[in-house]
């Protein structure tokens, strides 16, 4: 009899306990509808304290933690909700998103794959997995997911912002795979859907540059520079935009504008050897060889082993008629590097010729031609030497 009464009390307690749990859950949901998320969090937490196996309260509290960007706690609640049997597609999508934001990318991919196994046409899972693949530099896989979701017009067009981001995301992947025509097409589709923001223009400017549409590239980079210049804090995109616009100006043979942009990029903190090498080429084009040489040395101050800067010095020394210096610079380069040596050797041969050390110069060009018999510029250089020494017949053969 006593045992029957004891069991009855347990059953009554469980029944009351469940009713309290449900009421707390319902209060939490009502608070969420009113966007009183802190109050909702309290109700869901009380519900979970009463019943740790309440998968619905765990899931809802996880959503609030996710909204507060507390991804660790959100992951924990989603995981516990799944353990209690709430293993639906969208729980895995939410946990995958939190893993991604928490830089746990392998776990995120696993969750998105699980969601897609549960629903092969899951818009949100494919959408998120596409961007995760992009983050993982798996551009071909990302394009497949983006393309699948884009073709789901009924859902994609319902969310114009999402469709715009899909076109921009796929465009980025195309550009990384050097499929610039497809990249540009997607950016234009994104532009028709929505006015481009600064990051989108930044990406399109790169695509235009890769397509050698330099005027359009300059136009987009100028818009980016104007927008980012309003921000007092230094911005990496601003430095890069000046550098890339400078390159586009260089390709248009607007060397003064290119130099101005390179210098602005340097002033903003882009202090890399590469940009000084770009300046060298501009200075050579406008025949300011002293400044070109100075830019080489500035590059080497940043990177003492910079191969490009070392290779340019012999040529500039020749342009300055410092032939001894050109020979020394050539020998320094050839003692350090085994690649890209033809140009350096040519400049050493030219310096030797101008110093009237003809046999040494001929020896260099003969050896280069034997190693590169199809290189026309080598024959022209040897012909120039032969004309210099009065060997007209041989010069005509080489020409």
Helices and strands as residue ranges (DSSP letters): H 2-33, H 37-50, H 55-67, H 71-83, H 89-101, H 105-118, H 123-135, H 139-150, H 153-156, H 160-176, H 180-193, H 198-210, H 214-228, H 236-251, H 255-267, H 273-285, H 289-302, H 307-319, H 323-336, H 342-354, H 358-371, H 376-388, H 392-398
